[in-house]
Amino acid sequence: MRPEEIVRSSALEIGRKIKSGELTSVEATRAFLDKITSDNGKYNAFVTVCEDAVKEAELIDQKIARGELKGPLAGVPIAVKDNICTKGIRTTCSSRMLGNFIPPYDATVIKKLKAEGMVMIGKTNMDEFAMGSTTETSYFGPTYNPWGENRVPGGSSGGSAAAVAADNACIALGSDTGGSIRQPSSFCGVTGLKPTYGTVSRYGLVAFASSLDQIGPIGRDARDLAALFNIICGIDEKDQTSTETAPIDMDKLDSFDVKGLKIGLPEQYFGDGIDEDVKARVSEAVSFFESKGATVGKFSFPIADYAIPIYYIIACAEACSNLSRYDGIKYGYSPEGVDDLMDLYIRSRSEGFGMEVKRRIMLGNFVLSSGYYDAYYNKALRAKALIKEAFDKAFDEYDVIMGPVAPTTALKCGESLSDPLKMYLGDICTVLVNTVGLPAISVPCGFDGSGLPVGLQITGRHYSEGLLCSVASFYQKHTDHHTKRSSDR
């Protein structure tokens, strides 16, 4: 295969060709590394490129030849978000605070990738400590969306989504705290899965909000996501929130039919504030499912009106607690010329953290303070029960819930940084899923008037990753939105 054909292939396609001998892991790895070298100055999708990846690929090719590696993604290159710890390879969270941090261990998901024979080609850019929706808060500079000049890729996993969209990777890992896999997947015209909370170990994921964070895959299509999910899912003794998880049956996924599927549409996801082009593309996707035998019904989902305050109170409270460990002493950025211990604390955190991280730390400390704990944080925790009740009621009637991933397509760079509230409101369709740990997938479903991708969000019950990937794969068998590239325009 020519390098330009390799980088446009899906992960499963590359895996099949490596297994059949038509391609080697070394050839695939070199093709993507060369593409990164060509593109990273333009998109800034990678913070660190693994130059030794070719040597790793050579060893994997030998293991494949000996029959030691037989999985569908053996030998396939993968990009990894830079908040997932990688032994001996810099893990920065795109922050000055961890600018030179080299973990002494691998995250559980990285161990599983290595055991399967996947080749890590680089660590992707992100919003600092995963706090943001645009990948503009990175200490290493913003990532740019391959689909539009001066457009953001979304965030916080914007580097992973942009890497897949730009053919710098065929598949990647991201993390999702309030939409950070789904929203950049929507903005970049790729497919992203936020798994059920606990199905994928968080050991080695640098914490933002521990009750909300979840690692998940970003790729070309739903079949690739299912294959990667099967590798990374499962219980882990190092993560007490992890659960035993059945892998997705790939044969059932391929034979799935949506006839008889019950689809629910929350009225609040199609109200004011949602761009007309976004509504139109999502409605067209829903109509497609209806034309194939699915039934569609609308329902009121009033708890969505409180999604943003509930999510940001909980997320910021947990963030300020998790980030309290960065004090300039144990690890992380430590300034020179400090006068005393208090000066060290103040300067290390003032200089080590960016503005958005500081903003969320301050919000978190405010809602946890003695005078406001009951009024804000405690009330937000109680509201989680109401969110669960609302979803349970909806799933009593519907198999899946569909709607937009985001109210808009990719924003222009700088638009939301000057107005943080606007950035927070952009998460209205995604954050409720995280507060109760549900799975959801983002699927490309068309383009707006400016040619920017639109994403369809499909949400399911806990542990319904197989159903979500099956529904998404059925849609992608009959449409070609996910095959489009910005370079084809």
PLY file of the C-alpha trace (Angstrom):
ply
format ascii 1.0
element vertex 489
property float x
property float y
property float z
element edge 488
property int vertex1
property int vertex2
end_header
0.00 0.00 0.00
1.10 3.53 -0.67
1.53 5.76 2.41
-1.38 8.00 1.35
-3.63 4.91 1.22
-2.45 3.67 4.59
-3.21 6.89 6.46
-6.75 7.02 5.06
-7.54 3.45 6.09
-9.53 2.44 9.16
-7.82 0.75 12.10
-9.47 -2.60 11.36
-8.48 -2.37 7.70
-4.85 -1.79 8.67
-5.03 -4.63 11.18
-6.41 -7.02 8.55
-3.71 -6.13 6.04
-0.96 -6.56 8.64
-2.34 -9.97 9.57
-2.58 -11.05 5.90
0.96 -9.90 5.16
-0.06 -7.17 2.69
1.30 -4.57 5.09
3.68 -4.47 8.05
3.33 -2.58 11.29
6.58 -0.80 10.44
5.16 0.46 7.13
1.95 1.65 8.79
3.82 3.35 11.63
6.22 5.13 9.27
3.32 6.35 7.13
1.62 7.99 10.10
4.85 9.40 11.58
5.66 10.98 8.20
2.15 12.46 8.03
2.53 13.89 11.54
5.88 15.43 10.57
4.19 17.03 7.57
1.09 18.29 9.39
1.89 19.02 13.04
3.18 22.50 12.33
-0.22 23.27 10.83
-2.61 21.55 13.28
-0.52 21.13 16.45
-2.40 17.93 17.28
0.58 16.30 19.02
2.53 17.44 22.08
4.98 14.54 21.88
5.77 12.32 18.90
7.13 8.84 19.68
10.18 8.68 17.43
11.01 5.17 18.69
7.64 3.86 17.49
9.23 2.24 14.42
11.51 0.12 16.65
8.45 -0.98 18.63
6.68 -1.81 15.36
9.62 -3.99 14.29
9.28 -6.09 17.45
5.53 -6.35 16.95
5.96 -7.52 13.36
8.20 -10.30 14.67
5.60 -11.34 17.25
2.86 -11.34 14.61
5.03 -13.52 12.35
5.52 -15.97 15.22
1.76 -16.09 15.86
2.04 -14.46 19.30
-0.28 -11.57 18.44
-3.56 -12.41 16.75
-5.93 -9.59 17.73
-7.71 -7.47 15.10
-5.67 -4.37 15.98
-2.26 -5.96 16.40
0.39 -3.75 14.82
-1.98 -0.80 14.36
-0.64 2.69 15.26
-2.58 4.66 17.87
-2.44 8.21 19.31
-3.02 8.79 23.02
-4.33 11.87 24.82
-1.65 13.51 26.94
-3.43 13.02 30.27
-2.97 9.23 30.14
0.26 8.12 31.82
2.89 6.45 29.64
6.00 4.97 31.22
9.14 6.77 30.12
7.22 9.12 27.81
6.35 12.67 28.81
2.77 13.15 30.05
2.01 16.84 30.45
-1.78 17.32 30.53
-0.81 20.22 28.24
0.15 22.22 31.33
3.28 24.01 32.43
2.67 22.36 35.79
3.55 18.94 34.30
5.65 20.17 31.40
8.52 17.77 32.12
6.70 14.98 33.95
7.74 11.49 32.83
5.61 8.81 34.54
7.36 5.76 36.02
4.39 3.54 35.09
1.83 2.89 32.35
-1.89 3.52 32.74
-3.92 0.30 32.65
-5.26 1.14 29.19
-1.69 1.56 27.89
-0.70 -1.83 29.29
-3.68 -3.35 27.46
-2.76 -1.65 24.19
0.80 -2.93 24.46
-0.38 -6.45 25.27
-2.52 -6.35 22.13
0.41 -5.19 20.01
-0.75 -1.67 19.20
1.95 0.96 18.53
1.74 4.34 20.23
2.86 7.05 17.80
2.36 10.12 20.00
0.65 12.02 22.81
-2.04 14.41 21.65
-2.66 18.01 22.59
-5.59 18.91 24.85
-7.10 21.63 26.96
-4.97 22.06 30.08
-5.89 19.34 32.59
-8.87 18.58 30.29
-10.53 21.85 31.31
-12.02 23.43 28.21
-14.08 22.78 25.10
-11.78 24.10 22.38
-8.18 22.83 22.95
-7.10 26.45 23.14
-6.06 26.40 26.81
-3.03 24.17 26.17
0.30 25.47 27.43
1.76 24.23 24.12
-0.55 26.33 21.98
-3.95 25.62 20.44
-4.82 22.74 18.14
-6.53 23.71 14.86
-9.41 21.91 13.21
-8.48 20.38 9.83
-12.01 21.22 8.61
-11.76 24.97 8.83
-9.14 27.67 8.78
-8.96 29.29 12.21
-11.57 26.85 13.65
-11.24 25.03 16.96
-11.30 21.21 17.03
-13.38 21.13 20.20
-12.10 19.85 23.48
-10.71 18.74 25.67
-9.68 15.77 23.47
-9.26 18.08 20.49
-5.78 16.81 19.66
-6.98 13.21 19.37
-9.98 14.17 17.23
-7.94 16.47 14.99
-5.26 13.79 14.57
-7.84 11.30 13.27
-9.52 13.94 11.09
-6.17 14.96 9.56
-5.12 11.34 8.87
-2.34 11.71 11.45
-3.78 8.67 13.24
-6.38 6.07 12.32
-7.55 5.73 15.92
-6.89 7.46 19.23
-7.69 7.49 22.93
-9.34 10.47 24.56
-11.06 11.16 27.87
-14.57 12.46 28.46
-15.60 14.39 31.59
-18.52 16.38 30.17
-18.38 15.71 26.44
-14.63 15.84 25.80
-14.67 12.87 23.40
-18.04 13.47 21.75
-17.87 17.23 21.14
-14.44 17.28 19.41
-15.50 14.21 17.42
-18.53 16.19 16.25
-16.46 19.28 15.40
-13.86 17.22 13.50
-16.22 14.89 11.64
-14.98 11.68 13.31
-16.64 9.06 15.53
-16.19 9.02 19.31
-17.46 6.81 22.14
-17.86 7.80 25.77
-18.23 4.43 27.56
-20.26 3.68 30.68
-18.48 4.96 33.79
-16.36 2.14 35.19
-16.16 -0.01 32.05
-12.64 1.29 31.34
-10.07 1.62 34.11
-9.10 5.16 35.08
-5.84 4.04 36.69
-3.18 6.25 35.15
-5.61 8.86 33.89
-4.66 12.20 35.44
-7.80 13.19 37.32
-9.97 16.20 36.50
-13.30 15.20 38.12
-13.04 11.64 39.36
-16.76 10.80 39.38
-17.16 12.01 35.78
-13.92 11.16 33.92
-13.91 8.23 31.47
-11.35 7.10 28.88
-12.76 6.20 25.46
-11.88 5.75 21.77
-12.00 8.18 18.83
-11.75 6.78 15.31
-12.94 6.60 11.73
-16.09 4.58 12.37
-18.09 2.68 15.00
-16.54 -0.70 14.17
-13.08 0.64 14.98
-14.39 2.03 18.27
-15.96 -1.30 19.20
-12.70 -3.15 18.48
-10.67 -0.74 20.62
-13.28 -0.73 23.41
-12.98 -4.53 23.55
-9.26 -4.14 24.25
-9.43 -1.47 26.96
-12.60 -2.45 28.83
-12.80 -4.63 31.94
-12.28 -4.66 35.68
-8.98 -3.49 37.14
-7.87 -4.13 40.72
-6.08 -0.76 40.67
-9.36 1.11 40.03
-12.08 0.33 42.55
-14.70 2.06 40.39
-14.04 -0.30 37.47
-16.51 -3.06 36.65
-16.53 -6.40 34.86
-17.59 -5.66 31.29
-18.62 -7.97 28.47
-16.88 -7.16 25.17
-18.94 -6.10 22.17
-19.91 -9.00 19.88
-18.51 -7.86 16.53
-20.60 -10.41 14.58
-23.83 -9.12 16.12
-22.70 -5.58 15.38
-22.29 -6.41 11.68
-25.69 -8.12 11.40
-27.67 -5.52 13.39
-30.88 -4.04 11.97
-32.66 -0.99 13.38
-36.15 -2.25 12.55
-38.21 -1.97 15.72
-35.64 0.24 17.49
-37.35 2.83 19.71
-35.75 6.27 19.48
-36.49 9.13 21.88
-35.92 12.79 21.08
-35.70 15.20 24.06
-37.53 18.40 23.13
-34.99 20.47 25.08
-32.18 19.27 22.77
-33.90 20.87 19.79
-34.95 24.19 21.34
-33.55 27.71 21.32
-29.79 28.01 21.08
-29.34 25.08 18.69
-28.21 26.17 15.22
-30.75 25.53 12.49
-28.21 23.62 10.37
-27.42 21.37 13.33
-31.13 20.71 13.94
-31.66 19.95 10.25
-28.78 17.46 9.96
-29.72 15.65 13.16
-33.38 15.53 12.11
-32.35 14.07 8.75
-30.38 11.35 10.53
-33.36 10.53 12.74
-35.58 10.39 9.65
-33.15 7.90 8.11
-33.60 5.55 11.07
-37.37 5.98 10.85
-37.28 5.08 7.14
-35.47 1.84 8.05
-38.15 0.72 10.50
-37.28 2.44 13.76
-39.99 4.24 15.72
-39.42 7.81 16.88
-41.07 9.72 19.69
-40.53 13.09 21.33
-40.56 13.62 25.08
-40.00 16.44 27.53
-36.72 16.37 29.43
-36.92 19.39 31.75
-33.89 18.40 33.85
-31.77 19.43 30.84
-32.45 23.06 31.77
-30.27 22.52 34.86
-27.55 20.50 33.13
-24.85 23.19 33.06
-25.03 24.38 36.70
-25.27 20.82 38.05
-22.30 19.63 36.01
-20.00 22.61 36.59
-20.62 22.69 40.33
-19.69 19.01 40.69
-16.83 19.12 38.16
-15.18 22.24 39.61
-15.54 20.98 43.18
-13.78 17.73 42.30
-11.20 19.55 40.18
-10.08 21.88 42.95
-9.68 18.87 45.25
-7.74 16.80 42.69
-5.46 19.66 41.72
-4.56 20.53 45.31
-1.73 17.95 45.07
0.25 20.24 42.73
2.17 22.33 45.23
5.64 22.63 43.69
7.19 20.18 46.15
6.43 16.54 45.29
6.36 16.92 41.50
5.30 19.41 38.89
6.45 22.93 38.18
8.62 24.45 40.90
9.78 28.07 40.55
13.27 29.22 41.46
14.19 31.93 43.91
11.31 31.46 46.37
11.50 33.11 49.78
9.59 30.61 51.91
7.06 27.75 51.78
4.05 30.01 51.25
5.82 31.80 48.42
6.55 28.41 46.84
2.88 27.40 47.01
1.67 30.69 45.57
4.18 30.96 42.75
4.12 27.31 41.68
0.33 27.35 41.28
0.12 30.90 39.91
2.80 30.26 37.28
2.14 26.55 36.70
-1.60 26.71 35.99
-3.30 28.56 33.15
-6.26 30.91 33.46
-9.05 28.36 32.81
-7.66 25.93 35.38
-7.39 28.73 37.94
-10.96 29.78 37.19
-12.28 26.29 37.86
-10.19 25.87 41.01
-11.68 29.12 42.34
-15.22 28.06 41.41
-14.66 24.72 43.11
-13.34 26.28 46.29
-16.31 28.64 46.33
-18.98 25.90 46.08
-17.16 23.80 48.71
-16.71 26.66 51.17
-18.57 26.42 54.48
-20.99 29.18 53.61
-22.05 27.76 50.24
-21.56 23.97 50.47
-25.23 23.20 51.12
-26.53 25.86 48.76
-24.51 24.65 45.77
-22.48 21.43 46.01
-24.82 19.42 48.23
-27.80 20.49 46.15
-26.03 19.50 42.92
-25.32 16.03 44.34
-28.99 15.61 45.21
-29.92 16.70 41.69
-27.97 13.73 40.30
-30.75 11.48 41.60
-33.27 13.51 39.61
-31.17 13.17 36.46
-31.03 9.40 36.91
-34.80 9.27 37.40
-35.33 11.30 34.22
-33.11 8.98 32.16
-34.66 5.86 33.71
-38.11 7.11 32.78
-36.99 7.82 29.21
-35.37 4.39 28.85
-38.55 2.71 30.06
-40.04 3.88 26.77
-37.08 4.15 24.38
-34.04 2.03 23.51
-31.81 4.99 22.70
-31.98 8.78 22.94
-30.81 10.89 20.01
-29.97 14.56 19.63
-27.17 16.95 18.69
-23.74 16.59 20.24
-23.26 20.35 20.37
-25.47 23.39 19.70
-23.13 24.60 16.95
-20.46 23.41 14.56
-16.80 24.27 15.18
-16.36 27.76 16.56
-13.78 30.27 15.36
-10.62 30.40 17.41
-10.87 32.84 20.30
-14.67 33.11 20.24
-15.37 31.35 23.52
-12.14 32.09 25.38
-13.24 35.69 25.70
-16.61 34.52 27.06
-16.18 31.45 29.32
-19.92 31.21 29.98
-20.53 30.75 26.26
-18.01 27.89 26.27
-19.72 26.26 29.26
-23.18 26.56 27.67
-21.87 24.71 24.62
-21.79 21.55 26.75
-25.54 21.51 27.33
-26.20 18.37 25.25
-23.35 16.27 26.63
-22.83 16.84 30.36
-25.88 15.03 31.74
-24.56 11.73 30.39
-21.44 12.06 32.56
-23.26 12.99 35.77
-24.97 9.58 35.82
-22.29 7.56 34.00
-24.22 6.64 30.84
-22.57 5.70 27.52
-22.98 7.84 24.40
-21.51 7.97 20.91
-20.96 10.84 18.47
-21.52 10.01 14.79
-20.92 12.34 11.80
-24.32 13.09 10.22
-23.64 15.81 7.66
-22.39 19.34 7.28
-23.61 22.89 7.88
-23.80 25.65 5.27
-20.10 26.40 5.75
-19.08 22.80 5.14
-18.30 22.07 8.81
-19.19 18.65 10.27
-22.28 18.05 12.43
-22.46 15.22 14.96
-25.39 13.03 16.03
-25.33 11.92 19.67
-26.81 8.52 20.54
-27.19 7.76 24.26
-28.08 4.40 25.79
-28.60 2.63 29.09
-25.62 1.65 31.24
-23.45 -1.00 29.55
-25.16 -0.60 26.17
-21.96 0.11 24.22
-22.75 -2.81 21.93
-26.14 -1.37 21.01
-24.74 2.14 20.48
-21.94 0.90 18.22
-24.43 -1.30 16.34
-26.82 1.60 15.71
-23.95 3.86 14.67
-22.44 1.19 12.42
-25.81 0.56 10.74
-26.04 4.29 9.99
-22.49 4.37 8.64
-23.14 1.41 6.34
-25.84 3.45 4.61
-24.22 6.91 4.66
-20.78 8.28 3.83
-20.46 11.30 6.13
-17.78 9.55 8.20
-15.66 8.89 5.10
-15.35 12.58 4.14
-12.05 14.38 4.62
-11.40 18.10 4.79
-8.76 17.62 2.10
-11.44 16.34 -0.30
-13.28 19.66 -0.39
0 1
1 2
2 3
3 4
4 5
5 6
6 7
7 8
8 9
9 10
10 11
11 12
12 13
13 14
14 15
15 16
16 17
17 18
18 19
19 20
20 21
21 22
22 23
23 24
24 25
25 26
26 27
27 28
28 29
29 30
30 31
31 32
32 33
33 34
34 35
35 36
36 37
37 38
38 39
39 40
40 41
41 42
42 43
43 44
44 45
45 46
46 47
47 48
48 49
49 50
50 51
51 52
52 53
53 54
54 55
55 56
56 57
57 58
58 59
59 60
60 61
61 62
62 63
63 64
64 65
65 66
66 67
67 68
68 69
69 70
70 71
71 72
72 73
73 74
74 75
75 76
76 77
77 78
78 79
79 80
80 81
81 82
82 83
83 84
84 85
85 86
86 87
87 88
88 89
89 90
90 91
91 92
92 93
93 94
94 95
95 96
96 97
97 98
98 99
99 100
100 101
101 102
102 103
103 104
104 105
105 106
106 107
107 108
108 109
109 110
110 111
111 112
112 113
113 114
114 115
115 116
116 117
117 118
118 119
119 120
120 121
121 122
122 123
123 124
124 125
125 126
126 127
127 128
128 129
129 130
130 131
131 132
132 133
133 134
134 135
135 136
136 137
137 138
138 139
139 140
140 141
141 142
142 143
143 144
144 145
145 146
146 147
147 148
148 149
149 150
150 151
151 152
152 153
153 154
154 155
155 156
156 157
157 158
158 159
159 160
160 161
161 162
162 163
163 164
164 165
165 166
166 167
167 168
168 169
169 170
170 171
171 172
172 173
173 174
174 175
175 176
176 177
177 178
178 179
179 180
180 181
181 182
182 183
183 184
184 185
185 186
186 187
187 188
188 189
189 190
190 191
191 192
192 193
193 194
194 195
195 196
196 197
197 198
198 199
199 200
200 201
201 202
202 203
203 204
204 205
205 206
206 207
207 208
208 209
209 210
210 211
211 212
212 213
213 214
214 215
215 216
216 217
217 218
218 219
219 220
220 221
221 222
222 223
223 224
224 225
225 226
226 227
227 228
228 229
229 230
230 231
231 232
232 233
233 234
234 235
235 236
236 237
237 238
238 239
239 240
240 241
241 242
242 243
243 244
244 245
245 246
246 247
247 248
248 249
249 250
250 251
251 252
252 253
253 254
254 255
255 256
256 257
257 258
258 259
259 260
260 261
261 262
262 263
263 264
264 265
265 266
266 267
267 268
268 269
269 270
270 271
271 272
272 273
273 274
274 275
275 276
276 277
277 278
278 279
279 280
280 281
281 282
282 283
283 284
284 285
285 286
286 287
287 288
288 289
289 290
290 291
291 292
292 293
293 294
294 295
295 296
296 297
297 298
298 299
299 300
300 301
301 302
302 303
303 304
304 305
305 306
306 307
307 308
308 309
309 310
310 311
311 312
312 313
313 314
314 315
315 316
316 317
317 318
318 319
319 320
320 321
321 322
322 323
323 324
324 325
325 326
326 327
327 328
328 329
329 330
330 331
331 332
332 333
333 334
334 335
335 336
336 337
337 338
338 339
339 340
340 341
341 342
342 343
343 344
344 345
345 346
346 347
347 348
348 349
349 350
350 351
351 352
352 353
353 354
354 355
355 356
356 357
357 358
358 359
359 360
360 361
361 362
362 363
363 364
364 365
365 366
366 367
367 368
368 369
369 370
370 371
371 372
372 373
373 374
374 375
375 376
376 377
377 378
378 379
379 380
380 381
381 382
382 383
383 384
384 385
385 386
386 387
387 388
388 389
389 390
390 391
391 392
392 393
393 394
394 395
395 396
396 397
397 398
398 399
399 400
400 401
401 402
402 403
403 404
404 405
405 406
406 407
407 408
408 409
409 410
410 411
411 412
412 413
413 414
414 415
415 416
416 417
417 418
418 419
419 420
420 421
421 422
422 423
423 424
424 425
425 426
426 427
427 428
428 429
429 430
430 431
431 432
432 433
433 434
434 435
435 436
436 437
437 438
438 439
439 440
440 441
441 442
442 443
443 444
444 445
445 446
446 447
447 448
448 449
449 450
450 451
451 452
452 453
453 454
454 455
455 456
456 457
457 458
458 459
459 460
460 461
461 462
462 463
463 464
464 465
465 466
466 467
467 468
468 469
469 470
470 471
471 472
472 473
473 474
474 475
475 476
476 477
477 478
478 479
479 480
480 481
481 482
482 483
483 484
484 485
485 486
486 487
487 488
